[in-house]
Each structure stands twice: as structure tokens, then as C-alpha cells.
Amino acid sequence: MTKKEIALKYLEFLENGNIMEVVNLFREDAIIDSPIYGIMNVKAFYQELNSDTTNSELKFLGLFEDNDTHHIALYFNYKWTLKNHQNVEFDVVDVIEFDTVNKISRLKIIYDTVTARKIVEQLEY
């Protein structure tokens, strides 16, 4: 698959809650940099996100590819329902870095956390 196809599959798998399929797009040692969860290993990040989530709806808004690097940026709207049934909605940019065999090696998630952080902090662990 091309980088663009992988990026779009990532969104599809994420929205459908197919966490194992999401993780399989990444290198085993991949790192996620999230404004809410911090810097984590890919498996740990998606397990925690999945544990906190009851539903996700994503609306694709754009894809930006730099042909001179191994980066793609996805722009989408994220409607997130947490396990405490609270809802939060925000626009996100995910900057994806690929390795030389088109596995995701790093994902930087960018969004305004003012509302989301308060709701996530209310989750009981």
C-alpha cells in the first residue's frame, strides 16, 4: 500500500474501533505523541484510548503529503464518546511519519485540549 492508502486505512480502522488493525499499520517500536496521553508506545496508547472510548466518529477533512519526506498529515473532525458517556468534538491533525517500508514509525497528534482534557480527567480508573 502507498503512504496515502495507509493513512486513510488508519482513519477507517480508528473510527471502527479496529485497534489491532490500527496497531498493525505501525512498527512494533512506534511512538505516539498525544496532547492528552503523552508520549507512549503504540500498543499501550491504543489500548488506553480504546479503554476510554465507547464510540468514535471521524469526518475526513484533508490529507497533506510532502513528497520530499516520509510524512503525511491527516486533518479530520473527531467526535469522541468516552466510557463515562461524555462527548467531546474537535478538529485534529495527525502527522504520520513512515519508515522506508511504509510502516508508521511515529504519530504526532495535534488538537486543542481545553475541553477534551477536562472530560478525560473525569474518567474513573
DRENPA-3360 file (N, C-alpha, C; in nm, 2 decimals, always signed):
BEGIN
1 = MTKKEIAL = +0.08/-0.12/+0.00/+0.00/+0.00/+0.00/+0.09/+0.13/+0.00 ~ +0.03/+0.23/-0.06/+0.10/+0.36/-0.06/+0.09/+0.43/+0.08 ~ +0.17/+0.53/+0.11/+0.15/+0.60/+0.23/+0.01/+0.66/+0.25 ~ -0.04/+0.71/+0.14/-0.17/+0.77/+0.14/-0.28/+0.67/+0.17 ~ -0.27/+0.55/+0.11/-0.36/+0.44/+0.14/-0.36/+0.40/+0.28 ~ -0.24/+0.39/+0.33/-0.22/+0.35/+0.47/-0.28/+0.46/+0.57 ~ -0.26/+0.58/+0.54/-0.31/+0.69/+0.62/-0.47/+0.68/+0.62 ~ -0.53/+0.66/+0.51/-0.67/+0.65/+0.50/-0.72/+0.53/+0.57;
9 = KYLEFLEN = -0.65/+0.42/+0.56/-0.69/+0.29/+0.63/-0.68/+0.32/+0.78 ~ -0.58/+0.39/+0.82/-0.57/+0.43/+0.97/-0.69/+0.49/+1.02 ~ -0.74/+0.59/+0.94/-0.87/+0.66/+0.98/-0.99/+0.57/+0.99 ~ -1.00/+0.48/+0.89/-1.11/+0.39/+0.88/-1.10/+0.29/+1.00 ~ -0.99/+0.23/+1.03/-0.97/+0.14/+1.14/-1.00/+0.21/+1.27 ~ -0.95/+0.33/+1.29/-0.97/+0.40/+1.41/-1.12/+0.43/+1.44 ~ -1.19/+0.48/+1.34/-1.33/+0.51/+1.35/-1.41/+0.38/+1.39 ~ -1.37/+0.27/+1.33/-1.44/+0.14/+1.35/-1.40/+0.07/+1.48;
17 = GNIMEVVN = -1.30/+0.12/+1.55/-1.25/+0.06/+1.67/-1.17/-0.06/+1.65 ~ -1.12/-0.08/+1.53/-1.04/-0.20/+1.50/-0.89/-0.17/+1.54 ~ -0.87/-0.18/+1.67/-0.74/-0.14/+1.73/-0.63/-0.23/+1.68 ~ -0.65/-0.36/+1.67/-0.54/-0.44/+1.62/-0.50/-0.41/+1.48 ~ -0.60/-0.37/+1.40/-0.57/-0.33/+1.26/-0.49/-0.20/+1.26 ~ -0.53/-0.11/+1.35/-0.46/+0.02/+1.36/-0.31/-0.01/+1.40 ~ -0.29/-0.09/+1.50/-0.16/-0.12/+1.55/-0.08/-0.19/+1.45 ~ -0.14/-0.27/+1.36/-0.06/-0.34/+1.26/-0.01/-0.25/+1.15;
25 = LFREDAII = -0.06/-0.13/+1.14/+0.00/-0.03/+1.05/+0.13/+0.03/+1.09 ~ +0.16/+0.01/+1.22/+0.28/+0.07/+1.29/+0.39/-0.03/+1.30 ~ +0.51/+0.02/+1.31/+0.62/-0.06/+1.35/+0.60/-0.10/+1.50 ~ +0.66/-0.21/+1.54/+0.64/-0.25/+1.68/+0.69/-0.15/+1.78 ~ +0.80/-0.08/+1.74/+0.86/+0.02/+1.84/+0.81/+0.16/+1.81 ~ +0.70/+0.18/+1.74/+0.65/+0.31/+1.71/+0.61/+0.39/+1.83 ~ +0.62/+0.52/+1.82/+0.58/+0.61/+1.93/+0.46/+0.70/+1.89 ~ +0.37/+0.72/+1.99/+0.26/+0.81/+1.97/+0.28/+0.93/+2.06;
33 = DSPIYGIM = +0.27/+1.05/+2.01/+0.28/+1.17/+2.09/+0.14/+1.24/+2.09 ~ +0.07/+1.23/+2.20/-0.06/+1.28/+2.22/-0.07/+1.39/+2.32 ~ -0.15/+1.49/+2.29/-0.16/+1.60/+2.39/-0.23/+1.56/+2.52 ~ -0.31/+1.46/+2.52/-0.38/+1.41/+2.64/-0.30/+1.30/+2.71 ~ -0.26/+1.20/+2.63/-0.20/+1.08/+2.69/-0.04/+1.09/+2.70 ~ +0.02/+1.19/+2.64/+0.16/+1.20/+2.64/+0.23/+1.11/+2.53 ~ +0.36/+1.08/+2.56/+0.43/+1.00/+2.46/+0.43/+0.86/+2.51 ~ +0.38/+0.77/+2.42/+0.36/+0.63/+2.46/+0.40/+0.54/+2.34;
41 = NVKAFYQE = +0.43/+0.41/+2.38/+0.44/+0.31/+2.28/+0.30/+0.29/+2.21 ~ +0.31/+0.25/+2.08/+0.18/+0.24/+2.00/+0.08/+0.15/+2.07 ~ +0.12/+0.03/+2.11/+0.02/-0.07/+2.17/-0.04/-0.01/+2.30 ~ +0.04/+0.05/+2.38/-0.01/+0.10/+2.51/-0.10/+0.22/+2.48 ~ -0.07/+0.30/+2.39/-0.16/+0.42/+2.36/-0.29/+0.37/+2.31 ~ -0.30/+0.28/+2.21/-0.43/+0.24/+2.16/-0.51/+0.16/+2.25 ~ -0.44/+0.08/+2.34/-0.52/+0.01/+2.44/-0.58/+0.10/+2.54 ~ -0.51/+0.21/+2.58/-0.57/+0.31/+2.67/-0.68/+0.39/+2.61;
49 = LNSDTTNS = -0.66/+0.43/+2.48/-0.76/+0.51/+2.41/-0.88/+0.42/+2.39 ~ -0.87/+0.30/+2.36/-0.98/+0.20/+2.34/-1.05/+0.18/+2.47 ~ -0.98/+0.17/+2.58/-1.04/+0.15/+2.71/-1.12/+0.27/+2.75 ~ -1.08/+0.39/+2.71/-1.15/+0.52/+2.75/-1.27/+0.55/+2.66 ~ -1.29/+0.48/+2.55/-1.38/+0.52/+2.44/-1.49/+0.42/+2.42 ~ -1.61/+0.47/+2.41/-1.73/+0.39/+2.37/-1.77/+0.41/+2.22 ~ -1.73/+0.52/+2.17/-1.77/+0.55/+2.02/-1.68/+0.66/+1.97 ~ -1.64/+0.64/+1.84/-1.57/+0.75/+1.77/-1.63/+0.77/+1.63;
57 = ELKFLGLF = -1.65/+0.89/+1.60/-1.69/+0.93/+1.46/-1.59/+1.02/+1.40 ~ -1.54/+0.99/+1.29/-1.44/+1.07/+1.22/-1.49/+1.13/+1.09 ~ -1.47/+1.25/+1.06/-1.50/+1.31/+0.94/-1.37/+1.36/+0.87 ~ -1.33/+1.30/+0.77/-1.21/+1.33/+0.69/-1.22/+1.47/+0.63 ~ -1.13/+1.55/+0.66/-1.13/+1.69/+0.60/-1.01/+1.72/+0.51 ~ -0.91/+1.64/+0.51/-0.80/+1.66/+0.41/-0.68/+1.58/+0.45 ~ -0.59/+1.56/+0.34/-0.47/+1.49/+0.36/-0.36/+1.58/+0.29 ~ -0.25/+1.59/+0.36/-0.14/+1.67/+0.31/-0.01/+1.59/+0.31;
65 = EDNDTHHI = +0.05/+1.57/+0.19/+0.16/+1.49/+0.17/+0.28/+1.57/+0.12 ~ +0.39/+1.55/+0.18/+0.52/+1.61/+0.14/+0.60/+1.51/+0.07 ~ +0.61/+1.52/-0.06/+0.68/+1.42/-0.15/+0.82/+1.41/-0.12 ~ +0.88/+1.51/-0.05/+1.03/+1.51/-0.03/+1.06/+1.44/+0.11 ~ +0.96/+1.40/+0.19/+0.98/+1.34/+0.32/+0.90/+1.21/+0.33 ~ +0.90/+1.16/+0.44/+0.82/+1.04/+0.47/+0.71/+1.08/+0.57 ~ +0.65/+1.20/+0.54/+0.54/+1.25/+0.63/+0.41/+1.27/+0.55 ~ +0.30/+1.24/+0.62/+0.17/+1.27/+0.57/+0.10/+1.33/+0.69;
73 = ALYFNYKW = +0.01/+1.43/+0.67/-0.07/+1.49/+0.77/-0.22/+1.47/+0.74 ~ -0.29/+1.41/+0.83/-0.44/+1.39/+0.82/-0.51/+1.50/+0.90 ~ -0.61/+1.56/+0.84/-0.69/+1.66/+0.90/-0.83/+1.60/+0.91 ~ -0.89/+1.59/+1.03/-1.02/+1.54/+1.04/-1.09/+1.59/+1.17 ~ -1.22/+1.58/+1.17/-1.30/+1.61/+1.28/-1.33/+1.48/+1.36 ~ -1.31/+1.49/+1.49/-1.32/+1.37/+1.58/-1.44/+1.39/+1.68 ~ -1.54/+1.31/+1.67/-1.65/+1.31/+1.77/-1.62/+1.19/+1.86 ~ -1.59/+1.21/+1.99/-1.54/+1.11/+2.08/-1.64/+1.10/+2.19;
81 = TLKNHQNV = -1.69/+0.97/+2.21/-1.77/+0.94/+2.33/-1.69/+0.86/+2.42 ~ -1.67/+0.91/+2.54/-1.59/+0.84/+2.64/-1.67/+0.74/+2.72 ~ -1.60/+0.65/+2.79/-1.67/+0.54/+2.86/-1.77/+0.60/+2.97 ~ -1.75/+0.72/+3.01/-1.85/+0.78/+3.11/-1.96/+0.85/+3.04 ~ -1.97/+0.83/+2.90/-2.08/+0.87/+2.82/-2.07/+1.02/+2.79 ~ -1.96/+1.09/+2.83/-1.94/+1.23/+2.79/-1.89/+1.24/+2.65 ~ -1.93/+1.34/+2.58/-1.90/+1.36/+2.44/-1.81/+1.48/+2.43 ~ -1.71/+1.47/+2.33/-1.63/+1.59/+2.30/-1.60/+1.58/+2.15;
89 = EFDVVDVI = -1.59/+1.70/+2.09/-1.57/+1.71/+1.95/-1.46/+1.81/+1.92 ~ -1.37/+1.78/+1.83/-1.26/+1.87/+1.80/-1.20/+1.83/+1.66 ~ -1.14/+1.93/+1.60/-1.06/+1.90/+1.48/-0.92/+1.86/+1.52 ~ -0.87/+1.77/+1.44/-0.74/+1.70/+1.47/-0.65/+1.71/+1.35 ~ -0.52/+1.72/+1.37/-0.42/+1.70/+1.27/-0.33/+1.59/+1.32 ~ -0.32/+1.48/+1.25/-0.23/+1.37/+1.28/-0.11/+1.37/+1.18 ~ +0.01/+1.39/+1.23/+0.12/+1.39/+1.15/+0.19/+1.25/+1.16 ~ +0.19/+1.19/+1.05/+0.23/+1.05/+1.04/+0.37/+1.04/+0.98;
97 = EFDTVNKI = +0.47/+0.98/+1.04/+0.60/+0.96/+0.99/+0.62/+0.81/+0.96 ~ +0.66/+0.78/+0.83/+0.67/+0.64/+0.79/+0.82/+0.61/+0.78 ~ +0.85/+0.48/+0.80/+0.98/+0.43/+0.77/+1.00/+0.39/+0.63 ~ +1.11/+0.33/+0.59/+1.14/+0.31/+0.45/+1.05/+0.20/+0.38 ~ +0.98/+0.12/+0.47/+0.89/+0.01/+0.41/+0.74/+0.05/+0.44 ~ +0.72/+0.18/+0.46/+0.58/+0.23/+0.48/+0.51/+0.17/+0.60 ~ +0.58/+0.15/+0.70/+0.52/+0.13/+0.84/+0.53/+0.26/+0.91 ~ +0.43/+0.29/+0.99/+0.43/+0.41/+1.07/+0.52/+0.40/+1.18;
105 = SRLKIIYD = +0.62/+0.49/+1.19/+0.72/+0.49/+1.30/+0.69/+0.59/+1.41 ~ +0.61/+0.69/+1.38/+0.58/+0.80/+1.47/+0.45/+0.87/+1.43 ~ +0.37/+0.90/+1.53/+0.24/+0.97/+1.51/+0.24/+1.08/+1.61 ~ +0.23/+1.20/+1.56/+0.21/+1.33/+1.64/+0.07/+1.37/+1.62 ~ -0.01/+1.38/+1.73/-0.15/+1.42/+1.73/-0.16/+1.56/+1.78 ~ -0.23/+1.64/+1.70/-0.23/+1.78/+1.74/-0.38/+1.83/+1.74 ~ -0.42/+1.88/+1.86/-0.56/+1.94/+1.87/-0.56/+2.02/+2.00 ~ -0.66/+2.11/+2.00/-0.69/+2.19/+2.12/-0.75/+2.10/+2.23;
113 = TVTARKIV = -0.68/+2.09/+2.35/-0.73/+2.00/+2.45/-0.81/+2.07/+2.56 ~ -0.85/+2.19/+2.55/-0.91/+2.26/+2.66/-1.04/+2.19/+2.70 ~ -1.12/+2.15/+2.62/-1.25/+2.08/+2.65/-1.22/+1.93/+2.68 ~ -1.14/+1.86/+2.59/-1.12/+1.72/+2.60/-1.05/+1.68/+2.72 ~ -0.95/+1.76/+2.76/-0.87/+1.73/+2.88/-0.96/+1.72/+3.01 ~ -1.05/+1.81/+3.02/-1.14/+1.82/+3.14/-1.23/+1.69/+3.14 ~ -1.27/+1.65/+3.03/-1.36/+1.53/+3.02/-1.28/+1.41/+3.05 ~ -1.17/+1.39/+2.99/-1.09/+1.27/+3.01/-1.04/+1.26/+3.16;
121 = EQLEY = -1.01/+1.37/+3.22/-0.97/+1.37/+3.36/-1.09/+1.33/+3.45 ~ -1.21/+1.34/+3.41/-1.32/+1.29/+3.49/-1.34/+1.14/+3.49 ~ -1.27/+1.07/+3.40/-1.29/+0.93/+3.39/-1.23/+0.86/+3.52 ~ -1.30/+0.76/+3.56/-1.26/+0.69/+3.68/-1.17/+0.57/+3.64 ~ -1.06/+0.56/+3.70/-0.97/+0.45/+3.67/-0.97/+0.35/+3.78;
% end
